[in-house]
Amino acid sequence: MTDTATAILVGPLAAFAIATVGAAAVAAVRPLLAAGLVELQKLTGIRIQQAAEDKLDAFIEDKVGAEVATAADNLATASIPAGSPIIATIANAIIAEAPDLLAKAGITPDAVAGMVHGEIGKWQASMTSVAPAAATAPAATAQ
């Protein structure tokens, strides 16, 4: 037979012990999990690769922005196919100036041209055509 008084007394103590042990286990495991995630990121380079990709995206955006700014019509109306010399020029400049960044991001030089082409498309979509200034005829001189 069970002693009812003992069972009533032990019930809350058991619940308290389970909650305390559970909280202690969570408190002990959390730092281990965090340390494990940090080590996993170091081993896989996930965070480093994302940072390199972000820098590369900003670099490409700057290069394309500079090209768009110097173009006569902001490239707003130009049709730029994938094999365009403009894309090749920008991509080659990026490959030459940032080989370490490409390596860290895991981006191949062939993929850079595609990224440049996409960025030009973004710029073109946000641009409006700039009409060139009208040429003025020289004033006629009286003779």
Number of C-alpha atoms within 10 A of each C-alpha: 3 6 7 9 8 9 10 10 10 12 11 11 11 11 11 12 12 12 12 12 12 12 12 11 11 11 11 11 12 11 11 11 11 11 12 12 12 12 12 12 14 12 9 10 14 12 12 14 19 14 15 19 19 13 15 21 16 12 16 23 19 13 19 23 16 13 17 18 12 10 12 12 16 20 22 19 13 11 10 15 10 14 11 12 11 18 24 17 13 20 24 15 13 21 17 11 12 12 14 12 19 21 14 16 20 13 17 12 16 11 12 22 24 16 18 24 23 16 20 23 17 13 17 19 12 8 15 13 13 12 9 8 6 6 6 6 6 6 6 6 5 4 3
